[in-house]
Amino acid sequence: MGKALVIIPTYNEKENIEKLIPEIFSLPEKFDILIVDDGSPDGTSGVVRSLQKTYPDQLFMLEREGKQGLGTAYILGFNWAIDRKYDYIFEMDADFSHNPEDLVLLYHTCLNGADMVIGSRYKSGVNVINWPIGRVLMSYFASVYVRLVTGMKIYDTTAGFKCYRRYVLESMDLEKINFKGYAFQIEMKFIAWKLGFHIEEVPIVFTDRKEGTSKMSGGIFNEAVWGVLIMKLRSIFHGYKKKSGS
């Protein structure tokens, strides 16, 4: 079946992470977890270290100093996973906006032939709970905008709940990923699409966090708006090639 790793970046997620980790380990499929914590002042890393005593062979953590961005957290995690030969590598939020049970759905979709699977809020309508209408509209039309600019046939271009086969990440030059925030999620999908990998979307229900504070900001959104145009122009003039040796 292959080894599976769930990468979860954290910053001040103490309340959520102490509940999320046991839920993932209770699933019918075996997943390891890698937490990438950016020096959370609320004690998130202490909670993880405590749980590592219970799950010493499945729970891992990388600690960084200060907030360095979502994209760099995932790239650090991707390289860690590649070095350890995980076959299936997941991105997941720490705040329960992604239902842990849907990890199994993404995993089986990859097992059935997809190279990359996206947990999609917009594949079958708008499946978002507890978001203000303004934020729903912003997110939905951001994906419409990305589709128009890039040509990708993906409904949820900004989704952060994904599963990759290892060779997809090995084919990318991860050190040349340009974006750190909201646009990082778009760029990863765009490169995978340009490299010709088979991408599937599976519908999920996205639920806004109940505890902790959202990391969304106007600056992150602006990065996505302008970043998509830059990314498209870069692909026209430079293109994307699979990393040599992959």
Wavefront OBJ file of the C-alpha trace (Angstrom):
o trace
v 0.000 0.000 0.000
v 2.887 2.409 0.692
v 3.862 4.676 3.558
v 1.722 7.786 4.108
v 2.710 11.012 5.866
v 0.454 13.917 6.844
v 2.307 17.252 7.067
v 0.646 19.815 9.338
v 2.152 23.314 9.721
v 1.292 24.964 13.045
v 1.384 28.373 14.657
v -0.590 28.750 17.891
v -2.705 25.620 17.400
v -2.412 24.121 20.900
v -6.140 23.464 21.388
v -6.621 21.929 17.951
v -3.481 19.847 17.609
v -3.955 17.910 20.842
v -7.325 16.705 19.487
v -6.363 16.315 15.833
v -3.363 14.037 16.259
v -5.221 11.234 18.126
v -8.086 11.444 15.603
v -5.719 10.857 12.690
v -4.081 7.930 14.464
v -7.507 6.369 15.089
v -8.308 6.158 11.353
v -8.561 2.725 9.677
v -5.518 3.478 7.481
v -2.054 4.050 8.938
v -0.751 7.599 8.666
v 2.371 9.095 10.159
v 2.291 12.788 11.080
v 4.930 15.494 10.723
v 4.257 18.761 12.560
v 6.178 21.816 11.320
v 5.864 24.393 14.092
v 6.966 28.001 13.665
v 7.878 28.734 17.270
v 4.273 28.914 18.521
v 4.267 31.001 21.728
v 1.125 29.212 22.977
v 2.972 25.936 23.652
v 1.893 23.954 20.580
v 5.285 22.239 20.362
v 5.058 21.176 24.009
v 1.744 19.462 23.324
v 3.280 17.635 20.361
v 6.295 16.521 22.397
v 3.958 15.161 25.052
v 1.993 13.197 22.431
v 5.232 11.831 20.960
v 5.592 9.782 24.139
v 2.357 8.001 23.209
v 3.108 7.751 19.466
v 6.931 7.560 19.289
v 7.054 5.791 15.920
v 4.374 7.804 14.096
v 4.560 11.407 15.305
v 7.430 13.692 14.291
v 8.109 17.407 14.601
v 10.344 20.025 13.023
v 10.634 23.306 14.927
v 11.527 26.648 13.361
v 12.089 30.087 14.866
v 9.277 32.504 14.126
v 6.677 32.610 11.369
v 8.386 31.818 8.070
v 5.396 31.152 5.840
v 3.149 28.266 4.905
v 5.002 27.451 1.709
v 8.421 27.119 3.318
v 6.910 24.917 6.057
v 5.509 22.527 3.465
v 8.686 22.484 1.389
v 10.688 21.604 4.498
v 8.182 18.829 5.175
v 8.225 17.594 1.572
v 12.005 17.249 1.597
v 11.851 15.448 4.954
v 9.259 13.029 3.550
v 11.166 12.427 0.305
v 14.347 11.646 2.215
v 12.447 9.023 4.221
v 10.797 7.502 1.136
v 7.152 8.135 2.029
v 4.994 7.093 -0.917
v 1.981 9.347 -0.198
v 2.450 12.823 1.211
v -0.443 14.957 2.461
v -1.008 18.633 3.184
v -3.527 19.357 5.931
v -4.549 22.294 8.140
v -4.337 21.991 11.915
v -7.667 23.641 12.719
v -10.205 20.897 11.797
v -11.339 22.788 8.697
v -10.290 19.565 6.974
v -12.102 16.526 8.324
v -9.504 13.906 9.352
v -11.729 11.144 7.990
v -11.291 12.598 4.492
v -7.622 11.619 4.597
v -8.781 8.091 3.817
v -10.756 9.349 0.801
v -7.741 11.205 -0.598
v -5.466 8.243 0.090
v -7.677 5.737 -1.733
v -8.079 8.094 -4.688
v -4.295 8.160 -5.028
v -4.151 4.383 -4.658
v -6.632 4.122 -7.530
v -4.369 5.968 -9.947
v -4.274 9.706 -9.279
v -0.887 11.380 -9.022
v -2.272 14.246 -6.981
v -5.627 14.510 -5.211
v -7.300 17.715 -4.065
v -9.922 17.844 -1.326
v -12.222 20.256 -3.120
v -14.695 22.725 -1.600
v -16.145 23.606 -5.010
v -16.205 20.393 -7.070
v -19.892 19.818 -6.260
v -21.299 23.227 -5.452
v -20.007 25.275 -2.502
v -19.300 23.016 0.470
v -18.181 25.493 3.110
v -19.608 25.746 6.636
v -19.427 28.732 9.028
v -17.578 31.143 6.745
v -18.940 34.681 6.323
v -20.508 35.104 2.900
v -17.856 37.642 1.927
v -15.062 35.171 2.538
v -16.900 32.412 0.657
v -17.313 34.708 -2.348
v -13.674 35.833 -2.184
v -12.424 32.236 -2.099
v -14.807 30.984 -4.795
v -14.092 33.780 -7.248
v -10.369 33.521 -6.547
v -10.562 29.997 -7.955
v -12.574 31.224 -10.944
v -9.918 33.888 -11.558
v -7.103 31.338 -11.359
v -8.860 29.021 -13.811
v -9.336 31.858 -16.295
v -5.718 33.015 -16.094
v -4.006 29.621 -16.043
v -6.361 27.374 -18.003
v -6.320 24.704 -15.265
v -9.499 22.627 -15.102
v -9.497 22.634 -11.303
v -12.469 23.918 -9.317
v -10.669 24.590 -6.016
v -7.338 26.067 -7.068
v -6.522 27.468 -3.614
v -7.304 24.280 -1.655
v -4.822 23.299 1.044
v -5.948 19.697 1.573
v -4.030 17.471 -0.825
v -2.259 14.160 -1.366
v 0.765 13.755 -3.619
v 2.525 10.651 -4.779
v 6.182 11.069 -3.893
v 7.367 11.149 -7.496
v 5.262 14.262 -8.161
v 7.216 16.197 -5.538
v 10.493 14.635 -6.670
v 9.782 15.922 -10.190
v 9.528 19.528 -9.008
v 12.435 21.825 -8.157
v 11.003 22.648 -4.735
v 13.708 25.194 -3.990
v 12.404 27.319 -6.876
v 8.820 27.528 -5.613
v 8.281 31.270 -5.442
v 5.345 31.834 -3.118
v 5.031 31.408 0.637
v 1.392 32.251 1.375
v -1.974 31.739 -0.306
v -0.396 31.586 -3.771
v 1.813 28.644 -2.763
v -1.196 26.320 -3.034
v -1.942 27.601 -6.529
v 1.661 27.322 -7.686
v 1.994 23.695 -6.574
v -1.120 22.709 -8.520
v -0.060 24.720 -11.553
v 3.372 23.094 -11.754
v 1.926 19.594 -11.295
v -0.582 20.345 -14.068
v 2.073 21.774 -16.408
v 4.238 18.694 -15.832
v 1.368 16.508 -17.023
v 0.464 14.683 -13.832
v -2.994 13.192 -13.369
v -4.848 15.443 -10.899
v -8.208 14.554 -9.399
v -10.573 16.527 -7.174
v -12.787 14.837 -4.602
v -15.587 16.784 -2.894
v -15.142 17.525 0.805
v -16.989 19.683 3.311
v -14.804 22.488 4.637
v -15.683 23.747 8.137
v -14.273 26.979 9.540
v -12.128 26.654 12.649
v -13.827 26.599 16.055
v -10.691 27.342 18.076
v -7.639 29.505 17.466
v -7.232 32.383 15.028
v -7.323 32.382 11.231
v -4.043 33.178 9.454
v -5.769 34.718 6.407
v -4.924 38.345 5.621
v -5.320 40.872 2.833
v -1.616 40.623 2.022
v -1.857 36.878 1.515
v -4.805 37.345 -0.829
v -3.006 40.058 -2.806
v -0.051 37.724 -3.256
v -2.385 35.266 -4.904
v -3.965 37.836 -7.238
v -0.689 39.207 -8.578
v 1.211 35.971 -8.144
v -1.046 34.125 -10.582
v -0.277 36.635 -13.331
v 3.463 36.420 -12.650
v 3.296 32.635 -12.561
v 1.454 32.483 -15.892
v 3.962 34.822 -17.570
v 6.863 32.818 -16.185
v 5.392 29.620 -17.635
v 5.058 31.246 -21.062
v 8.646 32.489 -21.205
v 10.444 29.788 -19.250
v 8.133 26.780 -19.024
v 8.403 23.922 -16.525
v 10.440 20.748 -16.864
v 10.654 17.710 -14.639
v 13.644 17.801 -12.349
v 16.514 15.739 -13.714
v 16.861 12.358 -12.039
v 13.181 12.179 -11.049
l 1 2 3 4 5 6 7 8 9 10 11 12 13 14 15 16 17 18 19 20 21 22 23 24 25 26 27 28 29 30 31 32 33 34 35 36 37 38 39 40 41 42 43 44 45 46 47 48 49 50 51 52 53 54 55 56 57 58 59 60 61 62 63 64 65 66 67 68 69 70 71 72 73 74 75 76 77 78 79 80 81 82 83 84 85 86 87 88 89 90 91 92 93 94 95 96 97 98 99 100 101 102 103 104 105 106 107 108 109 110 111 112 113 114 115 116 117 118 119 120 121 122 123 124 125 126 127 128 129 130 131 132 133 134 135 136 137 138 139 140 141 142 143 144 145 146 147 148 149 150 151 152 153 154 155 156 157 158 159 160 161 162 163 164 165 166 167 168 169 170 171 172 173 174 175 176 177 178 179 180 181 182 183 184 185 186 187 188 189 190 191 192 193 194 195 196 197 198 199 200 201 202 203 204 205 206 207 208 209 210 211 212 213 214 215 216 217 218 219 220 221 222 223 224 225 226 227 228 229 230 231 232 233 234 235 236 237 238 239 240 241 242 243 244 245 246
